[in-house]
Amino acid sequence: MVKVGIINVTGYAGAELARLLAKHPQVKIASVTGRSAVDQPLGEVFPHLAEMGLTIQPHVDDVEMAFSALPHKASAEAIAPLIEKGVRVVDISADFRFKSAEDYPRWYDFHHPAPYLLTEAVYGLTELRRPQVAAARLVANPGCYPTGAILALAPAVKGGLIGGDIIVDSKSGVSGAGRSLSLTTHYCEVNENTQAYALEGHRHLPEIVQELAALNPALSPRVTFVPHLIPMTRGILTTCYAPVAEGVVPINPKGEAEIIEEYRSFYRDEPFVRVVNAPPQTKHTWGNNACLIYPTLDQRTGRLIVISCLDNLVKGAAGQAIQNMNLMLGLPETMGLEALPVCP
Ligand SMILES: NC(=O)c1ccc[n+]([C@@H]2O[C@H](COP(=O)([O-])OP(=O)(O)OC[C@H]3O[C@@H](n4cnc5c(N)ncnc54)[C@H](OP(=O)(O)O)[C@@H]3O)[C@@H](O)[C@H]2O)c1
């Protein structure tokens, strides 16, 4: 059994890590932390986790592997000393996702406390970086929106199927905003309401651009990303639009079949990414580590449309973090992540 710790189990991502790791056959949760609940039983904060019998501690102690589910900045500050001590870490925050330290003051409003770790950290979109994740000391787990957007676009970007003018339109459940209280996420503000936000540039935009550019340096992606908050608890549905590059496939049913085949072959052996035959719905991935992808060709405009969906707390956070941990420990990638979605 590998001894693991969860830093900040008192947030939604941390609690979801605990829920999923509770049944992992090769992991023992040795310690969990949470600033507001030190010395309290985890079951007092989250009754659904009571059977785990854990008590919240001030620091992770005596672990071989740690997950950080802290907010940005606090996460980097907590992780740097752990790496020094030889603990391998998966960070669920954004603190090691960018390659350039200069992006942090610009997008997250802080100066990075451990910039020397940014080149070493591996951006852990598992399906695209397996060997690097397996060997990493520090994995930067991708953001929830970027996971859905990048997986939806990766086959088209890597295969040179589309031009760089890309639109990403996402709808997210409210747990994506975390457990901390804010006016925007009050019941009365969210219920029976839908709103677009961060049109001036969401923090996940540079992450999407960074990773699409890495997949195809010739593309120079120009991404318009508009997230929406919708009245549900979990899930992200993303629709991506991009012009099909001239001459790569005919703009007709045969061209669409070629695109779908490219997607199927790209994700052929993936346990968690599935190309589906009909537009996926968020309920199809609720509580489960899958990302479902539906590519189509709009034959009137020559645009590729790709829909993806995932659970923001699972494939978009805790589930993908465990998938990365499994790789880092040389365990089967699906271990502890086999549960089917809850539906309806
Ligand atoms: N929610 C998602 O869908 C999702 C998906 C992917 C990634 N993430 C990332 O995962 C991390 C956690 O997100 P979350 O949604 O789980 O957040 P959350 O539910 O809002 O949890 C935040 C908790 O962090 C603690 N906290 C706040 N500031 C702190 C500080 N300076 N030092 C120590 N603890 C602090 C607070 O817990 P106490 O009350 O105990 O102090 C707060 O309740 C974030 O970096 C987020 O970007 C979230």
The ligand as an SDF file (V2000), in Angstrom:
LIG
                    3D

 48 52  0  0  0  0  0  0  0  0999 V2000
  -13.9150   22.6150   -8.2250 N   0  0  0  0  0  0  0  0  0  0  0  0
  -13.4690   22.1110   -9.3690 C   0  0  0  0  0  0  0  0  0  0  0  0
  -14.2440   21.6290  -10.2060 O   0  0  0  0  0  0  0  0  0  0  0  0
  -11.9930   22.1120   -9.6740 C   0  0  0  0  0  0  0  0  0  0  0  0
  -11.5640   21.4550  -10.8240 C   0  0  0  0  0  0  0  0  0  0  0  0
  -10.2060   21.4520  -11.1300 C   0  0  0  0  0  0  0  0  0  0  0  0
   -9.3130   22.1100  -10.3080 C   0  0  0  0  0  0  0  0  0  0  0  0
   -9.7590   22.7700   -9.2260 N   0  0  0  0  0  0  0  0  0  0  0  0
   -8.7570   23.4400   -8.3840 C   0  0  0  0  0  0  0  0  0  0  0  0
   -8.6630   22.7280   -7.1610 O   0  0  0  0  0  0  0  0  0  0  0  0
   -8.3410   23.6250   -6.1020 C   0  0  0  0  0  0  0  0  0  0  0  0
   -9.4090   23.5060   -5.0470 C   0  0  0  0  0  0  0  0  0  0  0  0
  -10.6440   23.8230   -5.6570 O   0  0  0  0  0  0  0  0  0  0  0  0
  -12.0170   23.5400   -4.9470 P   0  0  0  0  0  0  0  0  0  0  0  0
  -13.0510   23.7960   -5.9590 O   0  0  0  0  0  0  0  0  0  0  0  0
  -11.9450   22.2540   -4.2420 O   0  0  0  0  0  0  0  0  0  0  0  0
  -11.9950   24.7460   -3.9280 O   0  0  0  0  0  0  0  0  0  0  0  0
  -12.9520   25.0120   -2.7090 P   0  0  0  0  0  0  0  0  0  0  0  0
  -13.9940   23.9520   -2.6290 O   0  0  0  0  0  0  0  0  0  0  0  0
  -13.3980   26.4390   -2.8130 O   0  0  0  0  0  0  0  0  0  0  0  0
  -11.9490   24.8800   -1.5250 O   0  0  0  0  0  0  0  0  0  0  0  0
  -11.2370   25.9490   -1.1620 C   0  0  0  0  0  0  0  0  0  0  0  0
  -10.9010   25.7210    0.2970 C   0  0  0  0  0  0  0  0  0  0  0  0
   -9.5230   26.0090    0.3990 O   0  0  0  0  0  0  0  0  0  0  0  0
   -9.2420   26.4680    1.6960 C   0  0  0  0  0  0  0  0  0  0  0  0
   -8.3830   27.6330    1.5800 N   0  0  0  0  0  0  0  0  0  0  0  0
   -8.6700   28.7990    0.9800 C   0  0  0  0  0  0  0  0  0  0  0  0
   -7.5850   29.6030    1.0120 N   0  0  0  0  0  0  0  0  0  0  0  0
   -6.6060   28.9060    1.6310 C   0  0  0  0  0  0  0  0  0  0  0  0
   -5.2680   29.1850    1.9700 C   0  0  0  0  0  0  0  0  0  0  0  0
   -4.6980   30.3460    1.6550 N   0  0  0  0  0  0  0  0  0  0  0  0
   -4.5540   28.2470    2.5930 N   0  0  0  0  0  0  0  0  0  0  0  0
   -5.1260   27.0640    2.9160 C   0  0  0  0  0  0  0  0  0  0  0  0
   -6.3970   26.7450    2.6280 N   0  0  0  0  0  0  0  0  0  0  0  0
   -7.1230   27.6620    1.9770 C   0  0  0  0  0  0  0  0  0  0  0  0
  -10.5440   26.7620    2.3550 C   0  0  0  0  0  0  0  0  0  0  0  0
  -10.7440   25.6700    3.2260 O   0  0  0  0  0  0  0  0  0  0  0  0
  -10.7860   25.9320    4.7720 P   0  0  0  0  0  0  0  0  0  0  0  0
  -12.1400   26.5140    4.9820 O   0  0  0  0  0  0  0  0  0  0  0  0
  -10.6100   24.5880    5.3960 O   0  0  0  0  0  0  0  0  0  0  0  0
   -9.6880   26.8890    5.0920 O   0  0  0  0  0  0  0  0  0  0  0  0
  -11.5630   26.6800    1.2340 C   0  0  0  0  0  0  0  0  0  0  0  0
  -12.7830   26.1680    1.6940 O   0  0  0  0  0  0  0  0  0  0  0  0
   -8.2750   25.0230   -6.7140 C   0  0  0  0  0  0  0  0  0  0  0  0
   -6.9520   25.3400   -6.9740 O   0  0  0  0  0  0  0  0  0  0  0  0
   -9.0840   24.8710   -7.9930 C   0  0  0  0  0  0  0  0  0  0  0  0
   -8.6940   25.7680   -8.9840 O   0  0  0  0  0  0  0  0  0  0  0  0
  -11.0760   22.7810   -8.8590 C   0  0  0  0  0  0  0  0  0  0  0  0
  1  2  1  0
  2  3  2  0
  2  4  1  0
  4  5  1  0
  4 48  2  0
  5  6  2  0
  6  7  1  0
  7  8  2  0
  8  9  1  0
  8 48  1  0
  9 10  1  0
  9 46  1  0
 10 11  1  0
 11 12  1  0
 11 44  1  0
 12 13  1  0
 13 14  1  0
 14 15  2  0
 14 16  1  0
 14 17  1  0
 17 18  1  0
 18 19  2  0
 18 20  1  0
 18 21  1  0
 21 22  1  0
 22 23  1  0
 23 24  1  0
 23 42  1  0
 24 25  1  0
 25 26  1  0
 25 36  1  0
 26 27  1  0
 26 35  1  0
 27 28  2  0
 28 29  1  0
 29 30  1  0
 29 35  2  0
 30 31  1  0
 30 32  2  0
 32 33  1  0
 33 34  2  0
 34 35  1  0
 36 37  1  0
 36 42  1  0
 37 38  1  0
 38 39  2  0
 38 40  1  0
 38 41  1  0
 42 43  1  0
 44 45  1  0
 44 46  1  0
 46 47  1  0
M  CHG  2   8   1  16  -1
M  END
$$$$
